[in-house]
Amino acid sequence: VEKMNVLVTGGAKGIGQAISLEFAAHGVNVAINYSKSEKQAEETIAKLEKLGVKAIAIKADVSKEDQVKKMVERAWTELGPLEFLVNNSGIYAETPGKPFYELTSEEWDTVMNVNTKGTWLVSKYVAAKMIEGKVKGSIVNISSIAGLDAARAGAHYGASKAAVISLTKSFCNEMGKHGIRVNSIAPGAVMTEMMARVPPEKNEHMRLETPLQKLSTTEDIAKAVYALANLSNVSGQTLIVDGGRLKH
């Protein structure tokens, strides 16, 4: 039986690495994308190969169209048709909680270019290949509860993640006739390097505010992504994974 293939952007560390490993554990070949984390990408590839799948790492800035186009071409050529895409690349606000009236244009553009433009660009090229190859695939975009509620991380971060949810709905409408499903995951606080910037007392406060009294692990998010990617009659939806903190 031919193995299926997935491209996971930002797949070298944190949530992206956990997602890559989850797909590999189910026998799916994996292309991981990274922009700066070369050493972590190499380590992730080694872990993936131990699970018996083919794995490749591709360096690309998801906000740069020429790099995205080459990345998708390479993944498709080296692995074969992509049945799955997980748009996981994202950056957190460098200055969480900074008021919108103090943000610089550079801070705004940096977050929007990766989180929103990157999701659109990678989806654009993967979707075109799926349609051309008549692949009835599945796309999962990683948003955030910050895209559903007022973002404590900053207006630009919240806006970028709200836009991902809106893109998910638009992609769903446009891709349905091709048999391609598009959904998103909205994680709450997840214990990653990104969250290490948040003061410990704030993390503890968030944990106590959560009905299940625990913050998500990267594995929690990965399992949700894999499950959602494989639900054959679900599209255009956003699944919140945050221990019950946000009800929507």
ZALUM-213735 format. One record per residue: x, y, z of N, C-alpha, C, O, CB in turn; residue in three letters. Coordinates in steps of 0.02 Angstrom, whole numbers, padded with zeros to 5 digits, always signed. Glycine has a CB too. Layout:
<nodes>
XYZXYZXYZXYZXYZALA;...
</nodes>
This chain:
<nodes>
+00043-00059+00000+00000+00000+00000+00044+00062+00000+00090+00068+00041-00048+00000+00061VAL;+00031+00108-00047+00070+00170-00050+00055+00214+00010-00003+00223+00028+00056+00208-00115GLU;+00107+00241+00039+00098+00285+00097+00074+00354+00074+00090+00376+00019+00163+00291+00137LYS;+00035+00387+00117+00014+00455+00104+00068+00503+00126+00116+00483+00160-00053+00470+00139MET;+00061+00566+00107+00112+00616+00120+00082+00680+00150+00026+00699+00134+00149+00633+00056ASN;+00121+00711+00194+00099+00774+00225+00156+00824+00223+00215+00807+00230+00076+00761+00298VAL;+00138+00888+00214+00185+00943+00222+00164+00981+00285+00107+01003+00291+00186+00991+00159LEU;+00211+00987+00332+00198+01024+00394+00244+01084+00396+00305+01077+00403+00208+00978+00457VAL;+00216+01144+00390+00259+01203+00394+00275+01217+00468+00235+01204+00512+00224+01265+00362THR;+00335+01243+00479+00357+01252+00548+00360+01186+00585+00345+01182+00644+00310+01300+00585GLY;+00380+01134+00548+00376+01066+00575+00437+01041+00614+00440+00983+00632+00364+01020+00520GLY;+00485+01085+00626+00548+01063+00657+00546+01063+00733+00587+01029+00764+00603+01106+00634ALA;+00500+01100+00763+00501+01105+00836+00431+01118+00862+00385+01134+00824+00549+01160+00859LYS;+00423+01112+00927+00361+01130+00960+00301+01092+00934+00304+01031+00924+00348+01202+00953GLY;+00246+01128+00923+00184+01098+00898+00196+01065+00830+00171+01010+00818+00129+01151+00893ILE;+00234+01097+00787+00247+01070+00720+00283+01003+00722+00266+00958+00684+00288+01118+00680GLY;+00331+00997+00767+00367+00933+00773+00319+00879+00798+00319+00822+00772+00426+00940+00821GLN;+00278+00896+00847+00230+00847+00874+00180+00824+00820+00163+00766+00816+00192+00876+00934ALA;+00158+00871+00778+00113+00855+00723+00147+00808+00673+00118+00759+00651+00088+00920+00687ILE;+00209+00824+00656+00247+00782+00609+00254+00711+00635+00244+00663+00598+00317+00812+00597SER;+00270+00705+00699+00278+00639+00730+00212+00601+00733+00211+00540+00726+00308+00645+00800LEU;+00158+00637+00744+00092+00604+00747+00073+00575+00680+00049+00518+00676+00038+00655+00770GLU;+00083+00612+00626+00069+00586+00559+00115+00527+00544+00092+00476+00516+00078+00641+00505PHE;+00178+00533+00561+00226+00478+00548+00207+00415+00586+00215+00360+00561+00297+00500+00567ALA;+00182+00424+00647+00161+00366+00688+00105+00328+00655+00094+00269+00669+00140+00389+00758ALA;+00068+00362+00610+00014+00329+00572+00037+00310+00502-00005+00295+00458-00047+00375+00569HIS;+00103+00310+00490+00129+00286+00426+00129+00336+00370+00134+00317+00312+00091+00228+00406GLY;+00123+00400+00386+00122+00452+00334+00192+00481+00325+00224+00500+00374+00071+00509+00353VAL;+00215+00485+00262+00279+00517+00247+00273+00592+00261+00220+00622+00252+00300+00504+00173ASN;+00329+00622+00283+00325+00692+00307+00378+00737+00275+00437+00720+00274+00332+00694+00382VAL;+00355+00794+00249+00400+00848+00230+00392+00902+00283+00337+00929+00292+00386+00876+00157ALA;+00446+00919+00317+00442+00974+00365+00474+01035+00336+00525+01031+00301+00475+00955+00433ILE;+00445+01092+00350+00473+01156+00329+00501+01192+00390+00473+01187+00445+00420+01200+00293ASN;+00555+01227+00380+00583+01269+00434+00614+01331+00402+00628+01331+00342+00636+01229+00476TYR;+00624+01383+00442+00656+01443+00415+00725+01455+00446+00772+01475+00411+00612+01504+00427SER;+00731+01442+00512+00795+01454+00546+00820+01394+00587+00879+01389+00601+00788+01514+00591LYS;+00774+01350+00605+00791+01296+00653+00821+01236+00618+00793+01181+00620+00728+01275+00691SER;+00880+01245+00587+00910+01191+00547+00929+01131+00590+00915+01074+00572+00971+01216+00511GLU;+00960+01143+00648+00981+01088+00691+00920+01049+00716+00920+00987+00716+01022+01114+00751LYS;+00868+01085+00736+00807+01052+00759+00773+01014+00703+00743+00961+00714+00758+01103+00789GLN;+00778+01041+00642+00749+01006+00584+00784+00939+00573+00752+00888+00561+00755+01050+00520ALA;+00851+00939+00579+00889+00877+00571+00871+00826+00624+00864+00766+00610+00965+00892+00573GLU;+00863+00850+00686+00843+00805+00741+00774+00776+00730+00761+00717+00744+00846+00843+00808GLU;+00728+00818+00704+00660+00795+00691+00659+00743+00636+00623+00693+00640+00615+00854+00673THR;+00698+00755+00583+00702+00707+00528+00725+00639+00554+00698+00587+00534+00750+00732+00473ILE;+00775+00638+00597+00800+00575+00626+00745+00539+00665+00739+00478+00660+00861+00589+00672ALA;+00706+00576+00703+00651+00546+00741+00597+00518+00694+00570+00464+00707+00619+00599+00788LYS;+00583+00554+00640+00532+00532+00592+00555+00468+00557+00515+00421+00549+00518+00587+00540LEU;+00618+00466+00537+00643+00407+00502+00643+00345+00546+00635+00289+00522+00714+00420+00476GLU;+00653+00355+00611+00649+00298+00658+00579+00267+00659+00571+00209+00678+00669+00321+00728LYS;+00529+00306+00639+00460+00281+00638+00445+00246+00572+00389+00223+00561+00411+00339+00648LEU;+00495+00241+00528+00488+00201+00467+00457+00237+00408+00433+00205+00361+00448+00143+00482GLY;+00457+00304+00409+00429+00341+00353+00484+00379+00317+00539+00388+00344+00373+00390+00377VAL;+00469+00402+00257+00515+00446+00221+00505+00516+00248+00448+00538+00257+00505+00442+00143LYS;+00559+00552+00260+00554+00619+00288+00606+00665+00256+00664+00646+00248+00562+00618+00364ALA;+00584+00725+00239+00630+00775+00211+00618+00842+00245+00563+00856+00269+00620+00782+00134ILE;+00671+00882+00248+00667+00949+00278+00680+01000+00223+00728+00993+00185+00717+00957+00338ALA;+00639+01051+00220+00645+01103+00168+00647+01172+00201+00601+01191+00237+00587+01099+00117ILE;+00701+01208+00189+00708+01275+00216+00670+01324+00171+00681+01326+00111+00782+01296+00222LYS;+00626+01363+00201+00588+01413+00162+00555+01462+00209+00532+01444+00264+00536+01379+00117ALA;+00551+01525+00188+00513+01576+00223+00443+01576+00194+00435+01592+00135+00548+01648+00217ASP;+00393+01557+00233+00326+01549+00206+00294+01615+00184+00242+01614+00152+00281+01516+00258VAL;+00325+01671+00201+00297+01735+00179+00326+01758+00112+00308+01810+00086+00310+01788+00232SER;+00373+01717+00084+00405+01734+00020+00379+01686-00034+00391+01626-00031+00483+01731+00026LYS;+00345+01714-00084+00310+01672-00133+00357+01627-00173+00341+01568-00184+00272+01715-00181GLU;+00415+01653-00193+00460+01611-00233+00486+01552-00193+00494+01497-00221+00520+01653-00258ASP;+00499+01562-00129+00522+01507-00086+00467+01455-00073+00480+01395-00071+00548+01535-00019GLN;+00406+01479-00065+00349+01434-00054+00337+01391-00116+00327+01330-00110+00285+01474-00038VAL;+00340+01421-00174+00329+01384-00236+00380+01328-00244+00362+01271-00261+00332+01431-00297LYS;+00444+01343-00231+00497+01293-00236+00488+01238-00183+00500+01180-00197+00566+01326-00228LYS;+00468+01258-00123+00457+01210-00069+00404+01159-00087+00413+01099-00078+00438+01246-00003MET;+00348+01183-00112+00293+01138-00129+00313+01092-00187+00297+01033-00186+00230+01179-00148VAL;+00347+01120-00237+00370+01079-00293+00416+01024-00269+00411+00966-00291+00407+01123-00345GLU;+00462+01041-00224+00510+00991-00199+00475+00937-00159+00489+00878-00167+00564+01025-00157ARG;+00429+00957-00115+00393+00908-00074+00354+00860-00119+00354+00799-00108+00344+00943-00025ALA;+00321+00887-00170+00280+00847-00216+00324+00800-00257+00305+00743-00270+00239+00893-00263TRP;+00382+00825-00277+00428+00784-00318+00461+00728-00278+00464+00671-00301+00482+00829-00349THR;+00485+00745-00218+00523+00696-00178+00480+00646-00140+00500+00589-00130+00567+00732-00130GLU;+00421+00668-00119+00377+00622-00082+00321+00593-00125+00301+00536-00116+00346+00658-00022LEU;+00297+00634-00172+00238+00615-00211+00181+00662-00194+00191+00710-00156+00218+00541-00198GLY;+00122+00650-00221+00064+00693-00207+00052+00702-00132+00055+00654-00094+00002+00665-00241PRO;+00038+00763-00113+00023+00778-00042-00052+00770-00030-00093+00805-00059+00046+00849-00023LEU;-00068+00723+00014-00139+00716+00035-00156+00763+00092-00215+00780+00102-00152+00643+00056GLU;-00105+00785+00128-00116+00828+00186-00069+00888+00186-00011+00883+00165-00107+00788+00251PHE;-00095+00944+00209-00055+01004+00223-00074+01029+00291-00134+01037+00307-00065+01059+00168LEU;-00024+01043+00333-00037+01075+00398+00001+01141+00399+00063+01142+00401-00015+01029+00458VAL;-00037+01196+00397-00007+01262+00401+00005+01281+00474-00038+01310+00507-00052+01315+00366ASN;+00064+01262+00498+00080+01272+00568+00127+01331+00580+00132+01356+00637+00110+01209+00596ASN;+00163+01353+00528+00211+01408+00538+00177+01468+00569+00124+01489+00546+00244+01427+00471SER;+00207+01494+00621+00178+01553+00653+00227+01584+00700+00272+01550+00726+00113+01534+00689GLY;+00218+01648+00712+00260+01682+00761+00217+01718+00811+00163+01744+00795+00309+01731+00727ILE;+00240+01718+00872+00206+01751+00928+00229+01824+00929+00282+01841+00903+00221+01716+00996TYR;+00189+01866+00958+00209+01936+00965+00274+01940+01005+00281+01910+01058+00153+01977+01000ALA;+00322+01979+00979+00386+01987+01015+00375+02022+01082+00412+02011+01130+00436+02027+00972GLU;+00325+02065+01084+00310+02102+01146+00237+02089+01164+00194+02131+01152+00323+02179+01137THR;+00222+02030+01193+00152+02012+01209+00119+02065+01253+00148+02089+01301+00150+01944+01245PRO;+00057+02082+01235+00019+02129+01275+00033+02202+01260+00004+02246+01292+00033+02117+01347GLY;+00077+02216+01212+00091+02286+01194+00028+02317+01163-00001+02287+01118+00151+02290+01144LYS;+00006+02375+01187-00056+02405+01160-00050+02419+01085+00004+02434+01060-00072+02470+01197PRO;-00106+02414+01050-00105+02423+00978-00079+02491+00957-00049+02499+00904-00175+02412+00949PHE;-00090+02542+00999-00069+02610+00981+00006+02621+00991+00032+02675+00974-00108+02661+01022TYR;+00040+02571+01018+00113+02575+01025+00149+02530+00975+00210+02531+00970+00134+02557+01096GLU;+00111+02489+00938+00142+02443+00889+00173+02482+00832+00148+02534+00811+00090+02394+00862LEU;+00229+02456+00807+00259+02486+00747+00233+02449+00685+00207+02393+00690+00338+02482+00750THR;+00240+02480+00628+00219+02447+00565+00259+02383+00554+00233+02334+00528+00228+02495+00505SER;+00322+02385+00574+00365+02326+00566+00340+02268+00609+00338+02211+00585+00438+02342+00584GLU;+00320+02282+00671+00293+02229+00715+00229+02200+00686+00219+02140+00687+00280+02257+00786GLU;+00186+02244+00661+00123+02222+00630+00137+02177+00570+00110+02122+00564+00080+02283+00608TRP;+00179+02202+00524+00192+02166+00462+00226+02098+00474+00211+02049+00440+00235+02208+00416ASP;+00273+02096+00521+00309+02034+00535+00261+01978+00555+00265+01922+00530+00361+02045+00590THR;+00215+01993+00600+00166+01943+00624+00117+01925+00569+00103+01866+00558+00129+01969+00685VAL;+00090+01975+00534+00040+01962+00482+00070+01923+00423+00037+01880+00394+00010+02027+00458MET;+00132+01939+00405+00162+01907+00347+00171+01832+00357+00159+01793+00311+00229+01938+00332ASN;+00193+01812+00417+00202+01740+00429+00136+01706+00444+00119+01655+00412+00251+01729+00488VAL;+00098+01732+00491+00038+01698+00515-00019+01696+00464-00054+01646+00458+00014+01730+00579ASN;-00028+01751+00428-00085+01755+00382-00064+01746+00309-00089+01702+00275-00119+01822+00390THR;-00017+01788+00287+00005+01782+00217+00036+01713+00204+00025+01683+00151+00056+01837+00200LYS;+00074+01688+00253+00105+01623+00245+00055+01567+00237+00063+01522+00195+00149+01608+00304GLY;+00001+01570+00276-00053+01520+00271-00084+01521+00202-00097+01469+00172-00106+01531+00325THR;-00097+01582+00176-00126+01589+00109-00078+01563+00055-00099+01526+00011-00144+01662+00096TRP;-00015+01584+00059+00032+01565+00006+00044+01490+00001+00041+01462-00054+00099+01600+00018LEU;+00056+01458+00058+00068+01385+00056+00006+01349+00032+00010+01302-00008+00090+01359+00126VAL;-00052+01370+00056-00115+01339+00035-00126+01348-00040-00149+01303-00074-00174+01368+00074SER;-00109+01407-00064-00118+01423-00136-00082+01372-00180-00111+01346-00227-00092+01494-00151LYS;-00019+01359-00164+00021+01315-00207+00005+01241-00196+00006+01202-00243+00094+01327-00195TYR;-00009+01222-00134-00028+01152-00122-00097+01137-00152-00106+01085-00183-00029+01137-00046VAL;-00144+01183-00143-00212+01173-00170-00210+01166-00246-00245+01124-00274-00258+01231-00149ALA;-00170+01208-00278-00166+01205-00352-00140+01137-00374-00165+01109-00424-00119+01261-00378ALA;-00091+01110-00338-00064+01043-00355-00115+00988-00340-00122+00941-00379+00001+01030-00316LYS;-00152+00995-00285-00204+00947-00268-00257+00945-00323-00278+00891-00344-00236+00963-00200MET;-00278+01003-00345-00331+01007-00396-00305+00978-00462-00340+00938-00494-00353+01081-00407ILE;-00244+00997-00481-00214+00971-00543-00208+00895-00541-00220+00862-00591-00145+01003-00554GLU;-00189+00868-00483-00179+00796-00477-00241+00758-00455-00238+00698-00444-00124+00783-00429GLY;-00297+00795-00450-00361+00765-00428-00353+00728-00360-00380+00674-00350-00387+00715-00481LYS;-00315+00759-00315-00304+00732-00248-00359+00760-00202-00364+00820-00193-00233+00749-00221VAL;-00398+00716-00173-00450+00737-00126-00417+00744-00057-00423+00699-00015-00511+00687-00125LYS;-00383+00799-00048-00341+00808+00011-00375+00844+00069-00435+00856+00069-00281+00845-00008GLY;-00333+00859+00118-00357+00891+00179-00306+00941+00204-00246+00926+00209-00371+00837+00234SER;-00329+01001+00218-00286+01055+00243-00308+01073+00314-00368+01083+00326-00289+01118+00196ILE;-00261+01078+00359-00276+01101+00427-00232+01162+00442-00171+01158+00438-00264+01044+00480VAL;-00264+01217+00459-00229+01278+00476-00227+01286+00552-00276+01273+00586-00264+01339+00444ASN;-00169+01307+00578-00164+01317+00650-00178+01390+00665-00139+01435+00648-00093+01297+00676ILE;-00234+01402+00697-00253+01469+00719-00237+01476+00793-00182+01456+00814-00330+01483+00705SER;-00282+01504+00832-00271+01513+00904-00336+01537+00934-00377+01567+00900-00212+01563+00918SER;-00345+01526+01000-00403+01555+01032-00398+01631+01031-00447+01666+01041-00410+01529+01105ILE;-00337+01657+01019-00328+01729+01012-00364+01756+00951-00378+01816+00947-00253+01747+01008ALA;-00379+01712+00904-00416+01732+00844-00491+01731+00855-00529+01753+00812-00398+01688+00787GLY;-00513+01706+00912-00584+01701+00928-00604+01748+00985-00663+01765+00992-00602+01630+00947LEU;-00556+01769+01024-00569+01812+01082-00517+01867+01082-00467+01864+01045-00567+01771+01149ASP;-00528+01919+01122-00479+01973+01125-00411+01945+01143-00403+01910+01192-00501+02027+01177ALA;-00361+01961+01102-00295+01931+01109-00253+01967+01162-00236+02025+01154-00259+01931+01043ALA;-00237+01930+01214-00192+01959+01265-00121+01965+01237-00080+02002+01264-00191+01916+01328ARG;-00108+01929+01184-00041+01930+01154-00030+01992+01111+00026+02006+01089-00030+01868+01111ALA;-00083+02030+01098-00077+02089+01056-00127+02088+00999-00145+02035+00974-00007+02095+01029GLY;-00149+02148+00979-00199+02153+00926-00176+02123+00861-00215+02093+00825-00218+02226+00916ALA;-00112+02133+00845-00086+02107+00781-00086+02030+00780-00102+02000+00729-00015+02133+00768HIS;-00068+01999+00836-00069+01926+00840-00141+01900+00834-00155+01854+00796-00037+01901+00906TYR;-00186+01930+00872-00257+01910+00869-00286+01918+00800-00322+01875+00776-00297+01949+00919GLY;-00270+01975+00768-00296+01988+00701-00269+01937+00651-00305+01914+00607-00277+02059+00678ALA;-00205+01919+00659-00175+01871+00612-00208+01802+00618-00217+01768+00568-00099+01865+00624SER;-00225+01783+00679-00255+01717+00691-00330+01717+00674-00357+01666+00654-00245+01696+00763LYS;-00364+01774+00683-00434+01780+00662-00437+01774+00586-00483+01744+00558-00465+01847+00686ALA;-00388+01804+00552-00385+01800+00479-00376+01728+00456-00403+01709+00404-00328+01844+00452ALA;-00338+01688+00493-00328+01617+00475-00395+01580+00477-00408+01538+00435-00277+01584+00523VAL;-00436+01596+00527-00502+01564+00532-00546+01585+00473-00583+01545+00445-00537+01583+00599ILE;-00542+01649+00455-00581+01673+00397-00557+01641+00333-00597+01621+00291-00575+01750+00392SER;-00491+01634+00325-00464+01600+00266-00488+01528+00263-00504+01502+00209-00387+01602+00266LEU;-00490+01495+00320-00513+01425+00324-00583+01419+00295-00597+01373+00256-00511+01400+00397THR;-00627+01465+00314-00696+01463+00289-00699+01476+00214-00737+01444+00178-00739+01514+00327LYS;-00660+01525+00191-00659+01540+00119-00630+01482+00079-00658+01464+00027-00618+01604+00106SER;-00575+01454+00103-00545+01397+00069-00594+01339+00065-00599+01305+00014-00480+01374+00104PHE;-00631+01328+00119-00681+01274+00122-00732+01283+00066-00748+01236+00029-00717+01273+00190CYS;-00758+01344+00058-00808+01357+00007-00781+01345-00063-00816+01319-00107-00833+01429+00012ASN;-00718+01365-00074-00689+01361-00141-00661+01292-00158-00655+01274-00217-00634+01412-00147GLU;-00644+01253-00107-00611+01188-00120-00658+01128-00116-00641+01073-00137-00556+01178-00072MET;-00718+01139-00088-00764+01084-00079-00781+01046-00143-00785+00985-00143-00828+01109-00049GLY;-00789+01083-00197-00808+01051-00261-00752+01006-00287-00763+00964-00331-00825+01104-00313LYS;-00691+01015-00261-00635+00973-00280-00624+00916-00231-00576+00878-00238-00571+01015-00286HIS;-00668+00910-00182-00662+00857-00132-00607+00869-00082-00583+00823-00049-00649+00792-00167GLY;-00587+00933-00074-00534+00951-00027-00564+00984+00034-00601+01032+00029-00481+00998-00061ILE;-00547+00957+00093-00573+00983+00156-00523+01032+00187-00462+01022+00182-00588+00925+00206ARG;-00550+01084+00218-00507+01134+00251-00536+01151+00319-00593+01173+00324-00500+01198+00207VAL;-00497+01140+00370-00518+01155+00439-00462+01190+00476-00406+01196+00451-00539+01090+00476ASN;-00477+01213+00536-00424+01243+00577-00430+01220+00649-00483+01200+00673-00427+01320+00573SER;-00374+01224+00683-00370+01210+00755-00353+01275+00790-00311+01314+00768-00315+01155+00770ILE;-00388+01288+00846-00374+01347+00886-00348+01325+00954-00387+01315+01000-00437+01392+00894ALA;-00282+01319+00961-00255+01300+01027-00260+01357+01077-00259+01416+01058-00182+01278+01019PRO;-00266+01338+01140-00258+01387+01193-00184+01389+01211-00141+01380+01167-00302+01370+01256GLY;-00169+01400+01274-00099+01401+01295-00069+01331+01288-00098+01282+01312-00093+01425+01369ALA;-00012+01327+01255+00022+01263+01245+00093+01270+01271+00126+01320+01259+00022+01242+01169VAL;+00116+01219+01306+00183+01222+01336+00237+01212+01282+00257+01155+01268+00190+01170+01392MET;+00259+01267+01253+00311+01266+01201+00363+01319+01218+00357+01356+01267+00280+01279+01130THR;+00416+01323+01175+00467+01375+01183+00435+01444+01178+00454+01491+01213+00522+01368+01129GLU;+00384+01450+01135+00350+01514+01125+00319+01538+01191+00321+01597+01207+00297+01507+01071MET;+00290+01490+01228+00257+01507+01291+00307+01523+01347+00289+01550+01399+00211+01451+01313MET;+00370+01505+01336+00421+01517+01388+00431+01592+01401+00457+01612+01453+00488+01486+01367ALA;+00409+01633+01352+00415+01706+01361+00363+01733+01410+00370+01788+01437+00407+01742+01294ARG;+00311+01694+01422+00258+01715+01467+00280+01703+01539+00304+01649+01555+00191+01677+01452VAL;+00272+01753+01584+00291+01743+01654+00257+01682+01685+00198+01671+01672+00274+01806+01695PRO;+00293+01643+01725+00265+01581+01755+00200+01593+01793+00155+01551+01791+00316+01551+01802PRO;+00195+01649+01828+00134+01662+01867+00073+01672+01821+00017+01656+01840+00143+01724+01911GLU;+00086+01698+01760+00031+01707+01712+00009+01639+01686-00051+01626+01678+00053+01753+01653LYS;+00057+01595+01672+00041+01527+01650-00001+01490+01703-00049+01455+01687+00105+01487+01635ASN;+00019+01499+01767-00018+01466+01821-00088+01494+01827-00136+01457+01840+00020+01475+01887GLU;-00095+01559+01817-00161+01590+01818-00206+01562+01763-00265+01547+01774-00155+01667+01811HIS;-00177+01554+01703-00214+01525+01646-00235+01453+01661-00291+01433+01646-00172+01528+01582MET;-00190+01416+01692-00206+01346+01709-00265+01342+01757-00310+01301+01748-00145+01311+01739ARG;-00265+01385+01807-00318+01384+01857-00385+01408+01829-00438+01391+01854-00299+01426+01917LEU;-00381+01449+01776-00442+01474+01743-00474+01421+01697-00531+01428+01676-00427+01537+01702GLU;-00436+01368+01683-00457+01317+01636-00497+01262+01672-00473+01235+01721-00397+01286+01600THR;-00558+01246+01648-00599+01195+01681-00562+01129+01693-00571+01099+01746-00660+01182+01639PRO;-00522+01107+01645-00486+01044+01655-00422+01052+01696-00387+01004+01710-00468+01013+01588LEU;-00407+01114+01716-00351+01129+01760-00283+01107+01732-00238+01088+01769-00361+01096+01827GLN;-00277+01110+01665-00212+01095+01636-00203+01131+01570-00252+01142+01534-00203+01019+01626LYS;-00142+01149+01556-00126+01180+01491-00112+01124+01441-00090+01069+01460-00066+01229+01497LEU;-00123+01138+01378-00114+01087+01327-00040+01071+01316+00004+01113+01326-00145+01110+01261SER;-00028+01009+01297+00039+00989+01275+00040+00991+01199-00013+00995+01167+00058+00917+01301THR;+00099+00989+01170+00104+00987+01097+00072+00924+01070+00044+00925+01015+00178+00991+01075THR;+00075+00870+01108+00044+00807+01086-00032+00813+01084-00065+00783+01040+00064+00749+01133GLU;-00062+00851+01130-00134+00862+01129-00155+00894+01063-00204+00874+01032-00156+00907+01188ASP;-00117+00944+01042-00132+00980+00979-00121+00934+00920-00162+00933+00873-00089+01044+00972ILE;-00067+00896+00921-00051+00851+00865-00105+00799+00854-00124+00786+00797+00016+00816+00877ALA;-00130+00770+00907-00183+00719+00901-00246+00750+00873-00281+00718+00833-00197+00687+00970LYS;-00261+00812+00893-00321+00846+00867-00313+00860+00792-00361+00852+00754-00333+00911+00905ALA;-00254+00882+00772-00241+00896+00702-00249+00833+00659-00282+00835+00608-00170+00925+00692VAL;-00219+00778+00681-00223+00716+00642-00295+00693+00636-00318+00672+00583-00180+00661+00674TYR;-00331+00696+00691-00401+00674+00690-00443+00717+00643-00481+00691+00603-00432+00676+00761ALA;-00435+00783+00649-00474+00829+00607-00456+00821+00533-00500+00825+00490-00462+00902+00629LEU;-00393+00810+00519-00371+00801+00450-00403+00740+00417-00408+00737+00356-00295+00794+00447ALA;-00423+00692+00457-00450+00629+00431-00525+00621+00436-00552+00568+00419-00417+00572+00466ASN;-00560+00673+00458-00634+00669+00461-00661+00685+00391-00654+00741+00367-00663+00719+00515LEU;-00692+00635+00360-00708+00640+00289-00765+00686+00271-00772+00705+00213-00723+00573+00263SER;-00807+00705+00319-00864+00748+00302-00866+00811+00345-00920+00837+00360-00929+00710+00309ASN;-00807+00834+00366-00802+00895+00406-00758+00945+00369-00702+00929+00350-00774+00880+00477VAL;-00784+01006+00358-00744+01058+00325-00769+01126+00347-00828+01135+00363-00748+01050+00248SER;-00724+01174+00347-00742+01243+00365-00748+01255+00439-00774+01307+00461-00805+01261+00332GLY;-00725+01207+00480-00735+01211+00552-00670+01231+00589-00615+01219+00564-00761+01144+00579GLN;-00679+01260+00647-00623+01275+00691-00633+01238+00757-00682+01249+00793-00616+01352+00703THR;-00586+01194+00773-00589+01155+00834-00546+01187+00888-00485+01197+00878-00566+01082+00822LEU;-00576+01205+00944-00540+01235+00999-00510+01180+01043-00545+01133+01063-00586+01281+01041ILE;-00446+01185+01057-00412+01136+01101-00379+01176+01157-00322+01198+01150-00360+01092+01061VAL;-00415+01185+01212-00389+01228+01266-00412+01207+01335-00410+01246+01382-00409+01299+01253ASP;-00434+01144+01342-00455+01120+01407-00521+01149+01432-00537+01145+01491-00403+01136+01457GLY;-00560+01178+01385-00626+01203+01403-00628+01276+01424-00679+01300+01449-00653+01162+01458GLY;-00573+01311+01415-00569+01381+01438-00615+01427+01398-00651+01468+01426-00497+01406+01435ARG;-00612+01420+01332-00653+01463+01289-00710+01421+01260-00698+01369+01229-00611+01494+01232LEU;-00771+01443+01271-00829+01409+01242-00853+01451+01183-00866+01511+01191-00887+01398+01295LYS;-00860+01420+01126-00876+01459+01066-00926+01422+01022-00946+01447+00970-00813+01475+01025HIS;
</nodes>
